[in-house]
């Protein structure tokens, strides 16, 4: 028997020597020769050799890259007692690099040699993690006492599915791993302390982050930047925070690239450098950072330090919007609506408004409703929008009730029903300013019941007091004409002016008409001409007519016949037949005499 034992001992001794030689080859960089030496040892079920063969496949070192082959040998190694293989298997499953939805050539380049993932807190965006298998292998790794395995199990217990989470146990494991100076453990324990939102432990969290950063973890550098910027665990220091962001950015952490780029672009905590800042923001955006993509879109949309480029802006907004960024989706919708950087396409605009609105952007809900009410979308979109608003309204949402009421009032995606429109608009009026205006308008017009201009005026007055531009104009008209109450021309003028300064073209004309005479406010023909000009420049036909008359008759100084001719021609082009007579009556400049403007009502159009 001693001879048999002697032979076995010789085999083990020989295998150990071959394994040692293979590891020396790996250390020396000769991975191909090392792999050839390791294969028969792995086939002989030597756990360490199986682990090294699996790792070689993962790294494509000395053999073609293959995640599946690597996982096969790692599983053999783990089953035969290797302590490092379970941690590496767990990391592969967490990142979705192996599993039912994984391609054979999945990239495992982010895995470290000692068994855990070097991107533990940055799982691949396109991966589908298999947390069930990851948990199984991570428990084995942690049970073996490996600090990396403890950190990985803690990660799963904090970031995995809800039914797996155990933050108390995770913190304990992170602390054990951190005490063993595992970089991932230090990072995880520091994060666990930060999540307590307890200033008394922030300084300790900062110390652990420093250790993790010294181990070259990009996420640790980024979090040090956040802590330093916010003054958590250390005195606030923006320039130092920016240096931390830079360290994380050059290590390819996209959120840090976005922060560093923005700091450079705005000159916050660092010397301003627009071009370099935009470059870092682009890098983050190209890696999938939707905030960065939206910022780049904003930069090109508004211009300033960079020349405006709407086509470029639309491209970046689209990238951000496709990633779920609701503000970018609305911005892209507005670009399609106005034909900026992309052909005008109301239906495409409606699609992006819908996506933004469904993500919670209130302004997009109004944008979509306005677009649908203008009948600028197809019937299918009108019906879908009405159904969406109806569902929201029935669920108690006041904005949904308002939008659904408008659909009923205007017959959008549903047969017009003023009675039901009144019901929903009154309900929405409790919290939506626009609903007060519309409810008042329908009351005054007698839609859905007997006309009640007095009550309608009260509701419109409430909307006007809240600053709604259309309500300001409607209330001013009531005050001019004495509808639903007394006339009050001075107050009407004030409301028209507020709306005009907000860009309402009809209100601009109305201000000009009131200041031009015939109302209970002082005349001011220079101001009247100025407001007519503002409205005419935006295509208001009656404003062009009145401006032409002012200029032709010299009502604000010397007559300007040729300019008058231009504006009267514009008024005629807008369909105003009376402009023809004014054009025919134009005298030569030498014959022009001052006179009175033709009476004009407040047709604000």
Secondary structure as GFF3:
##gff-version 3
##sequence-region A 1 605
A	DSSP	alpha_helix	2	28	.	.	.	ID=ss1
A	DSSP	alpha_helix	31	43	.	.	.	ID=ss2
A	DSSP	alpha_helix	47	59	.	.	.	ID=ss3
A	DSSP	alpha_helix	67	79	.	.	.	ID=ss4
A	DSSP	alpha_helix	85	94	.	.	.	ID=ss5
A	DSSP	alpha_helix	131	143	.	.	.	ID=ss6
A	DSSP	alpha_helix	147	159	.	.	.	ID=ss7
A	DSSP	three_ten_helix	162	164	.	.	.	ID=ss8
A	DSSP	alpha_helix	167	179	.	.	.	ID=ss9
A	DSSP	alpha_helix	183	194	.	.	.	ID=ss10
A	DSSP	alpha_helix	199	214	.	.	.	ID=ss11
A	DSSP	alpha_helix	218	230	.	.	.	ID=ss12
A	DSSP	alpha_helix	238	250	.	.	.	ID=ss13
A	DSSP	alpha_helix	254	266	.	.	.	ID=ss14
A	DSSP	alpha_helix	274	286	.	.	.	ID=ss15
A	DSSP	alpha_helix	290	302	.	.	.	ID=ss16
A	DSSP	alpha_helix	310	322	.	.	.	ID=ss17
A	DSSP	alpha_helix	326	338	.	.	.	ID=ss18
A	DSSP	alpha_helix	346	358	.	.	.	ID=ss19
A	DSSP	alpha_helix	362	373	.	.	.	ID=ss20
A	DSSP	alpha_helix	379	394	.	.	.	ID=ss21
A	DSSP	alpha_helix	398	410	.	.	.	ID=ss22
A	DSSP	alpha_helix	418	428	.	.	.	ID=ss23
A	DSSP	alpha_helix	433	445	.	.	.	ID=ss24
A	DSSP	alpha_helix	453	465	.	.	.	ID=ss25
A	DSSP	alpha_helix	469	481	.	.	.	ID=ss26
A	DSSP	alpha_helix	489	501	.	.	.	ID=ss27
A	DSSP	alpha_helix	505	515	.	.	.	ID=ss28
A	DSSP	alpha_helix	525	537	.	.	.	ID=ss29
A	DSSP	alpha_helix	541	553	.	.	.	ID=ss30
A	DSSP	alpha_helix	561	573	.	.	.	ID=ss31
A	DSSP	alpha_helix	578	584	.	.	.	ID=ss32
A	DSSP	three_ten_helix	589	591	.	.	.	ID=ss33
###
